[in-house]
Amino acid sequence: MEPAANYIAGEWLGSSQAAENVNPSNTADVIGLFSRADAQAAERAIVAAKQAFPAWSRGSIQQRHDILKRVGDEILARKDELGRLLAREEGKTLAEGVGETVRAGQIFLFFAGECVRLAGEKIASVRPGIDIEVTREPVGVVGLITPWNFPIAIPAWKIAPALAYGNCVVFKPADLVPGTAHALSQIIAGAGVPPGVFNLVMGRGSVVGETLIRHPDVAAISFTGSVSTGQSIAAACAAGMKKFQLEMGGKNPLVVLDDADLGVAVECAANGAFFATGQRCTASSRLVVTEGIHDRFVGALTERMKALVVDDALKSGTHIGPAVDQSQLEQDLRYIEVGRSEGARLAAGGERLTRGSPGFYVAPTLFTDARNDMRIAREEIFGPVAAVIRAKGYDEALAIANDTSFGLVSGICTTSLKHATHFKRNAEAGMVMVNLPTAGVDYHVPFGGRKGSSYGPREQGRYAAEFYTTVKTSYTLA
């Protein structure tokens, strides 16, 4: 089997090292071999991007529009094929995989439109006879480091704005999901992007990622991943005076008040906590429930969990697929043991599952009698594990929700306009959901959080310009 190649300076280039890509629903299913780049390959990609930057950044905005539109159109036309590949290599269900693929296509189409909507300002000077223009310009070569849990959507929301605003890209996808990244890169290459403008460099973060972060010709780094890695990237980028954007973890609360619609609350909790195997930074892993509805909520959610089917991601009727790999499965199981040892009550799930094929299956797990100072309520598990924390009333529930080092998304289920309005204004999070799952956002509006969840400008929508451009103020004597 010939390893799939990296894409550098307009050419598909193999390497001496390659790694297998394995299906987490069926570890006997090898999806393919994918080249692993070394530091020298990453440097070649950076050089190619730097050389391509002058022509691309000053070239036709119509050309940029047309390329991004072709990419978006092809993604949508191939959504079933790409969604299946995504589900096969990452483990989210086929429906989730297709849905994510559609979102990626929509992102490219949105930024195709942004290419021809680039705007500035003409401002009067305080000094007579002088004109002022404020414009945005691309920053240069951008390194994009993406995670495994959204193999096409997150690359799309980084690549599309980077190219739309005139930057050149070196893209390093996560080791676990090279297949979707490679397929997306083939589409971008086939859309007519000039050599060097877009480069795919697959490989280890310690090699390829480190090269991007340290290289003096990389002007900016956009990273989505763990808090610890994000902190290391921040330190390195600050030392090199690079622009950086970080999207990291979450320990998101879903508050359920006494006046909530019980059915709505249960669906919000089940979707937010367990779907996509809980492998979402927006997952609601803390369920903060007030006393009057607590027992009914726990009973109804436990019943709802019994109907959730955990199985092969490609199988019809599956609600929850496997953990992404053995390491993530072991982490999930360790945290379940931590919850037990801390004194939380295991209300549902908690065990490893076996299915018809060898895979990394774990039952969706619910703890009750949890406290907000427990590790299962403080640390991001990144699996289908949720803890119910009892609150006396709205004020205490809000305080518990905000008592975290993270601040990505916060949710509330209530029929009270007063409480919903107060929560939206006072939740310490970058995104707030009212009577909706914490996981699930639109493609055309800003995405990001506060505290330990995010650093730097927001991703997605028109707010992406804040990161992928720099502002220039020009004065002219009339």
C-alpha positions as CSV (number, residue, x, y, z in Angstrom):
1,M,0.0,0.0,0.0
2,E,1.5,3.3,-1.1
3,P,1.4,5.9,1.7
4,A,-0.7,9.0,1.0
5,A,1.6,11.9,0.4
6,N,2.0,15.4,1.8
7,Y,1.2,18.4,-0.4
8,I,4.1,20.9,-0.6
9,A,4.7,23.7,-3.1
10,G,2.0,22.3,-5.4
11,E,3.4,18.7,-5.4
12,W,2.4,15.5,-3.7
13,L,5.5,14.3,-1.9
14,G,6.0,11.1,0.1
15,S,8.3,10.5,3.0
16,S,10.4,7.7,4.4
17,Q,8.0,7.3,7.3
18,A,4.3,6.4,7.3
19,A,1.7,5.5,9.8
20,E,-1.5,3.4,9.7
21,N,-4.9,5.0,10.1
22,V,-7.1,2.6,12.0
23,N,-10.9,2.6,12.3
24,P,-11.8,2.9,16.1
25,S,-15.1,1.1,15.5
26,N,-13.2,-1.9,14.1
27,T,-9.5,-1.9,14.7
28,A,-9.0,-4.7,12.1
29,D,-10.0,-2.1,9.4
30,V,-7.0,-0.2,8.3
31,I,-8.1,2.9,6.4
32,G,-4.7,3.6,4.8
33,L,-1.1,4.5,5.2
34,F,-0.2,8.2,5.5
35,S,3.1,9.8,5.1
36,R,4.7,11.4,8.2
37,A,6.7,14.5,7.4
38,D,10.0,15.4,9.1
39,A,11.2,18.9,10.1
40,Q,12.8,19.4,6.7
41,A,9.5,18.8,4.9
42,A,7.8,21.3,7.1
43,E,10.5,23.8,6.4
44,R,10.1,23.3,2.7
45,A,6.4,24.0,3.1
46,I,7.1,27.2,5.0
47,V,9.5,28.4,2.3
48,A,7.0,27.6,-0.4
49,A,4.3,29.5,1.4
50,K,6.6,32.5,1.9
51,Q,7.5,32.6,-1.7
52,A,3.8,32.4,-2.8
53,F,2.6,35.1,-0.4
54,P,3.4,38.3,-2.4
55,A,1.4,37.2,-5.5
56,W,-1.5,35.6,-3.6
57,S,-1.9,38.5,-1.1
58,R,-1.9,41.1,-3.8
59,G,-3.7,39.1,-6.4
60,S,-7.3,39.0,-7.6
61,I,-10.0,38.7,-4.9
62,Q,-12.1,37.1,-7.6
63,Q,-9.6,34.3,-7.9
64,R,-9.7,33.7,-4.2
65,H,-13.5,33.7,-4.3
66,D,-13.7,31.3,-7.2
67,I,-11.2,28.8,-5.5
68,L,-13.0,28.8,-2.2
69,K,-16.4,28.4,-3.9
70,R,-15.1,25.4,-5.9
71,V,-13.8,23.9,-2.6
72,G,-17.2,24.4,-0.9
73,D,-19.2,23.1,-3.8
74,E,-17.1,19.9,-4.1
75,I,-17.3,19.2,-0.3
76,L,-21.1,19.5,-0.5
77,A,-21.3,17.4,-3.6
78,R,-19.3,14.7,-1.9
79,K,-20.8,15.0,1.6
80,D,-21.8,11.4,1.9
81,E,-18.4,10.0,0.8
82,L,-16.5,12.4,3.0
83,G,-18.8,12.0,5.9
84,R,-18.4,8.2,5.7
85,L,-14.6,8.6,5.7
86,L,-14.8,10.9,8.7
87,A,-17.0,8.6,10.7
88,R,-14.8,5.6,9.8
89,E,-11.6,7.2,11.0
90,E,-12.8,9.4,13.9
91,G,-15.7,7.3,15.3
92,K,-18.6,9.8,15.3
93,T,-21.7,8.4,13.8
94,L,-22.3,8.5,10.1
95,A,-25.1,11.2,10.5
96,E,-22.7,13.3,12.6
97,G,-19.9,12.8,10.0
98,V,-22.1,13.9,7.1
99,G,-23.4,16.9,9.2
100,E,-19.9,18.0,10.0
101,T,-18.9,17.7,6.3
102,V,-21.8,19.9,5.3
103,R,-20.8,22.5,7.8
104,A,-17.3,22.5,6.3
105,G,-18.7,23.1,2.8
106,Q,-20.8,26.0,4.2
107,I,-17.8,27.5,5.8
108,F,-15.8,27.6,2.6
109,L,-18.8,29.1,0.7
110,F,-19.2,31.8,3.4
111,F,-15.6,32.8,3.1
112,A,-15.7,32.7,-0.6
113,G,-18.2,35.6,-0.2
114,E,-16.0,37.4,2.3
115,C,-13.2,37.5,-0.4
116,V,-15.3,40.1,-2.3
117,R,-16.6,41.9,0.7
118,L,-13.2,43.1,2.0
119,A,-13.7,46.6,3.3
120,G,-11.8,49.4,5.1
121,E,-12.6,52.9,6.4
122,K,-12.0,56.4,5.2
123,I,-11.8,58.7,8.2
124,A,-11.5,62.4,8.5
125,S,-8.3,63.7,10.1
126,V,-8.2,66.2,12.9
127,R,-5.8,68.1,10.6
128,P,-7.2,69.9,7.6
129,G,-6.0,68.6,4.2
130,I,-5.1,65.1,5.3
131,D,-6.9,61.9,4.3
132,I,-6.9,58.7,6.5
133,E,-7.6,55.2,5.3
134,V,-7.8,52.2,7.6
135,T,-7.3,48.9,5.8
136,R,-6.8,45.2,6.7
137,E,-3.9,43.2,5.2
138,P,-3.0,39.5,5.5
139,V,-0.5,38.6,8.1
140,G,1.7,36.3,6.0
141,V,2.4,32.6,6.4
142,V,0.0,31.0,8.9
143,G,0.5,27.6,10.6
144,L,-2.7,25.8,11.3
145,I,-2.7,23.0,13.9
146,T,-6.0,21.1,14.2
147,P,-7.4,18.4,16.5
148,W,-8.8,15.0,15.8
149,N,-12.4,15.5,17.1
150,F,-13.6,17.6,14.2
151,P,-11.5,16.4,11.3
152,I,-13.0,18.6,8.6
153,A,-15.0,21.4,10.2
154,I,-12.1,22.8,12.3
155,P,-9.6,22.7,9.4
156,A,-12.3,24.4,7.3
157,W,-12.8,27.2,9.7
158,K,-9.1,27.9,9.8
159,I,-8.1,27.3,6.2
160,A,-11.0,29.1,4.5
161,P,-10.5,32.5,6.3
162,A,-6.7,32.3,6.1
163,L,-6.9,32.0,2.3
164,A,-9.8,34.4,1.9
165,Y,-7.9,37.2,3.6
166,G,-4.8,36.6,1.5
167,N,-2.6,34.5,3.7
168,C,-0.6,31.3,2.7
169,V,-1.2,28.2,4.8
170,V,0.8,25.3,6.2
171,F,-1.8,22.8,7.6
172,K,-0.8,20.2,10.2
173,P,-3.8,17.9,11.0
174,A,-4.0,15.6,14.0
175,D,-2.1,12.3,13.8
176,L,-5.3,10.3,14.3
177,V,-7.3,11.7,11.4
178,P,-5.0,12.1,8.3
179,G,-7.6,10.6,6.0
180,T,-10.1,13.4,6.1
181,A,-7.3,16.0,6.1
182,H,-5.8,14.4,3.0
183,A,-9.2,14.3,1.2
184,L,-9.8,17.9,2.0
185,S,-6.4,18.9,0.8
186,Q,-6.9,17.0,-2.5
187,I,-10.1,19.1,-3.0
188,I,-8.2,22.4,-2.2
189,A,-5.3,21.4,-4.6
190,G,-7.8,20.5,-7.3
191,A,-9.6,23.8,-7.0
192,G,-6.7,25.7,-8.6
193,V,-4.9,27.1,-5.6
194,P,-1.5,28.3,-6.8
195,P,1.6,26.3,-5.7
196,G,2.8,27.2,-2.2
197,V,-0.4,29.0,-1.2
198,F,-1.8,25.9,0.6
199,N,0.5,23.1,2.0
200,L,-0.4,19.9,3.9
201,V,2.2,18.5,6.2
202,M,1.1,15.4,8.1
203,G,3.2,14.3,11.0
204,R,3.9,14.4,14.7
205,G,3.2,17.6,16.7
206,S,6.6,17.3,18.3
207,V,8.2,17.5,14.9
208,V,6.0,19.3,12.4
209,G,4.1,21.4,14.9
210,E,7.3,22.4,16.7
211,T,8.8,23.5,13.4
212,L,5.8,25.7,12.6
213,I,5.9,27.3,16.0
214,R,9.6,28.0,16.0
215,H,10.2,29.0,12.4
216,P,10.8,32.8,12.0
217,D,8.9,32.9,8.6
218,V,5.6,31.8,10.2
219,A,3.8,34.9,11.2
220,A,0.9,33.4,13.0
221,I,-0.3,30.1,14.6
222,S,-3.9,29.0,15.0
223,F,-4.2,26.0,17.3
224,T,-7.1,23.9,18.6
225,G,-6.2,21.2,21.2
226,S,-5.3,20.6,24.8
227,V,-4.7,23.3,27.4
228,S,-1.2,22.1,28.2
229,T,-0.1,22.2,24.5
230,G,-1.8,25.6,24.0
231,Q,0.1,27.0,26.9
232,S,3.4,25.8,25.4
233,I,2.5,27.3,22.0
234,A,1.6,30.6,23.7
235,A,5.0,30.8,25.3
236,A,6.9,29.9,22.2
237,C,4.9,32.3,20.0
238,A,5.3,35.1,22.5
239,A,9.1,34.6,22.5
240,G,9.1,34.7,18.7
241,M,6.7,37.7,18.5
242,K,4.2,35.6,16.5
243,K,0.4,36.2,16.5
244,F,-1.4,33.2,18.1
245,Q,-4.9,32.0,18.5
246,L,-5.8,29.2,20.9
247,E,-8.9,27.1,21.3
248,M,-8.5,24.7,24.1
249,G,-10.7,22.8,26.6
250,G,-14.1,23.1,28.2
251,K,-15.9,21.9,31.3
252,N,-19.2,23.3,30.3
253,P,-22.3,23.5,32.6
254,L,-25.9,22.9,31.7
255,V,-28.1,24.5,34.3
256,V,-31.6,22.9,34.7
257,L,-34.0,25.0,36.8
258,D,-37.2,23.8,38.5
259,D,-39.3,25.5,35.9
260,A,-37.6,23.8,32.9
261,D,-39.5,21.7,30.4
262,L,-38.3,18.3,31.6
263,G,-38.3,16.8,28.1
264,V,-36.3,19.6,26.6
265,A,-33.8,19.5,29.5
266,V,-33.2,15.7,29.2
267,E,-32.7,16.0,25.4
268,C,-30.3,18.9,25.9
269,A,-28.3,16.9,28.5
270,A,-28.2,13.7,26.5
271,N,-27.2,15.4,23.3
272,G,-24.6,17.7,24.9
273,A,-23.0,15.2,27.2
274,F,-23.0,11.9,25.3
275,F,-23.4,12.4,21.5
276,A,-20.1,12.4,19.5
277,T,-19.0,10.1,22.4
278,G,-18.6,13.3,24.5
279,Q,-15.5,14.2,22.4
280,R,-16.4,17.8,22.0
281,C,-14.9,20.8,23.7
282,T,-18.5,22.1,23.9
283,A,-19.9,19.0,25.6
284,S,-21.9,19.6,28.8
285,S,-20.2,17.5,31.3
286,R,-21.5,19.3,34.4
287,L,-25.3,19.1,34.8
288,V,-26.2,21.7,37.5
289,V,-29.8,20.9,38.6
290,T,-31.9,22.7,41.2
291,E,-33.6,20.7,44.0
292,G,-37.2,20.9,42.8
293,I,-36.5,19.1,39.5
294,H,-33.4,17.1,40.5
295,D,-34.8,13.7,41.1
296,R,-37.3,13.8,38.2
297,F,-34.5,15.0,35.9
298,V,-32.0,12.2,37.0
299,G,-34.7,9.6,36.6
300,A,-35.8,10.8,33.1
301,L,-32.2,11.2,31.9
302,T,-31.3,7.7,33.2
303,E,-34.2,6.3,31.2
304,R,-33.2,8.2,28.1
305,M,-29.7,6.8,28.4
306,K,-31.0,3.3,28.3
307,A,-32.3,3.9,24.7
308,L,-28.9,5.2,23.4
309,V,-27.3,2.7,21.1
310,V,-23.5,2.4,21.3
311,D,-22.1,0.6,18.3
312,D,-20.1,0.9,15.1
313,A,-20.2,4.4,13.8
314,L,-21.2,3.3,10.3
315,K,-24.1,1.1,11.5
316,S,-27.6,2.3,11.0
317,G,-29.3,3.1,14.3
318,T,-26.1,3.9,16.2
319,H,-26.4,7.0,18.5
320,I,-22.9,6.9,19.9
321,G,-19.7,5.5,18.4
322,P,-16.4,4.5,20.0
323,A,-13.8,6.5,21.7
324,V,-11.2,7.7,19.1
325,D,-8.4,5.3,20.3
326,Q,-7.1,3.1,23.1
327,S,-5.6,6.0,24.9
328,Q,-8.8,8.0,25.0
329,L,-10.8,5.0,26.1
330,E,-8.3,4.4,28.9
331,Q,-8.7,8.0,30.0
332,D,-12.5,7.8,30.0
333,L,-12.3,4.6,32.2
334,R,-9.7,6.2,34.6
335,Y,-12.0,9.2,35.2
336,I,-14.9,6.9,35.8
337,E,-12.8,5.2,38.6
338,V,-11.9,8.7,39.9
339,G,-15.5,9.6,40.1
340,R,-16.3,6.5,42.1
341,S,-13.3,7.0,44.4
342,E,-14.3,10.7,45.1
343,G,-17.7,9.5,46.4
344,A,-20.0,10.4,43.4
345,R,-22.8,7.9,42.8
346,L,-22.6,6.0,39.5
347,A,-26.2,6.2,38.3
348,A,-25.7,4.8,34.8
349,G,-23.0,3.3,32.5
350,G,-19.4,3.2,33.6
351,E,-18.2,0.1,31.8
352,R,-16.3,-0.8,28.7
353,L,-18.5,-2.4,26.1
354,T,-17.9,-5.2,23.5
355,R,-19.6,-5.2,20.2
356,G,-19.5,-7.2,17.0
357,S,-16.1,-5.7,15.9
358,P,-13.0,-4.9,18.0
359,G,-13.3,-1.3,19.0
360,F,-13.0,1.3,21.7
361,Y,-16.5,1.2,23.1
362,V,-17.5,2.8,26.5
363,A,-21.0,3.2,27.9
364,P,-22.3,6.7,28.4
365,T,-21.9,7.4,32.1
366,L,-23.8,9.5,34.6
367,F,-22.7,10.4,38.1
368,T,-25.0,11.9,40.7
369,D,-24.2,13.3,44.2
370,A,-21.3,15.1,42.6
371,R,-19.7,18.2,44.0
372,N,-18.1,21.0,42.0
373,D,-14.7,20.5,43.7
374,M,-14.4,16.9,42.5
375,R,-12.0,16.1,39.7
376,I,-14.8,14.8,37.5
377,A,-16.3,18.3,37.7
378,R,-13.0,20.2,37.3
379,E,-11.0,18.4,34.6
380,E,-12.0,17.8,31.0
381,I,-12.6,14.1,30.5
382,F,-13.4,14.3,26.7
383,G,-15.6,11.3,26.9
384,P,-19.3,10.4,27.4
385,V,-19.2,11.1,31.2
386,A,-21.4,13.7,32.9
387,A,-21.8,14.6,36.6
388,V,-25.0,15.9,38.2
389,I,-24.4,18.6,40.8
390,R,-27.4,19.6,43.0
391,A,-28.1,23.4,43.5
392,K,-30.5,25.0,45.9
393,G,-31.8,27.6,43.4
394,Y,-30.9,29.8,40.5
395,D,-28.3,31.9,42.3
396,E,-26.3,28.9,43.5
397,A,-26.6,27.2,40.1
398,L,-25.2,30.2,38.4
399,A,-22.3,30.4,40.9
400,I,-21.5,26.7,40.4
401,A,-21.7,27.1,36.6
402,N,-19.2,30.0,36.7
403,D,-16.9,28.2,39.2
404,T,-14.5,26.7,36.7
405,S,-11.2,27.5,35.1
406,F,-12.8,27.1,31.7
407,G,-15.3,29.4,29.9
408,L,-16.2,28.1,26.5
409,V,-20.0,27.6,26.6
410,S,-22.7,27.6,29.2
411,G,-26.3,26.4,28.9
412,I,-29.5,26.8,30.8
413,C,-32.9,25.1,30.6
414,T,-35.7,27.3,31.9
415,T,-39.1,28.7,30.9
416,S,-38.4,31.9,32.8
417,L,-37.5,34.9,30.7
418,K,-36.1,36.6,33.7
419,H,-33.6,33.8,34.5
420,A,-32.7,33.2,30.9
421,T,-31.9,36.9,30.4
422,H,-29.9,37.1,33.6
423,F,-28.0,34.0,32.7
424,K,-27.1,35.2,29.2
425,R,-25.7,38.4,30.8
426,N,-23.9,36.8,33.7
427,A,-22.6,33.4,32.5
428,E,-18.8,33.6,32.3
429,A,-18.5,31.9,28.9
430,G,-17.9,32.9,25.3
431,M,-21.1,31.3,24.1
432,V,-24.5,30.8,25.9
433,M,-27.3,28.3,25.0
434,V,-30.9,28.7,26.3
435,N,-33.0,25.5,26.0
436,L,-30.4,24.1,23.5
437,P,-27.6,21.6,23.9
438,T,-24.2,23.3,24.7
439,A,-22.7,21.5,21.7
440,G,-23.9,22.7,18.3
441,V,-23.1,26.1,16.8
442,D,-23.7,27.9,13.5
443,Y,-20.9,28.3,10.9
444,H,-21.3,32.1,10.3
445,V,-21.0,33.5,13.8
446,P,-18.0,33.8,16.2
447,F,-16.8,30.7,18.1
448,G,-14.7,30.9,21.2
449,G,-14.6,31.2,24.9
450,R,-13.0,32.8,28.0
451,K,-10.6,31.9,30.8
452,G,-8.7,28.7,30.1
453,S,-10.8,27.8,27.1
454,S,-9.6,30.3,24.5
455,Y,-7.0,33.0,23.9
456,G,-7.0,35.5,21.1
457,P,-9.6,36.6,18.5
458,R,-12.7,34.5,17.8
459,E,-12.9,31.9,15.1
460,Q,-15.6,31.7,12.4
461,G,-17.7,34.4,10.8
462,R,-16.6,37.9,10.1
463,Y,-14.8,38.0,13.4
464,A,-12.1,35.7,11.8
465,A,-10.7,38.8,10.2
466,E,-9.3,39.9,13.6
467,F,-6.8,37.1,13.6
468,Y,-6.0,36.5,9.9
469,T,-5.4,40.2,9.1
470,T,-3.5,43.1,10.5
471,V,-4.7,46.7,10.5
472,K,-2.9,49.4,8.6
473,T,-3.6,53.2,9.0
474,S,-2.5,55.3,6.1
475,Y,-2.2,59.1,6.0
476,T,-2.1,61.2,2.8
477,L,-1.6,64.9,2.3
478,A,-4.4,65.9,-0.1
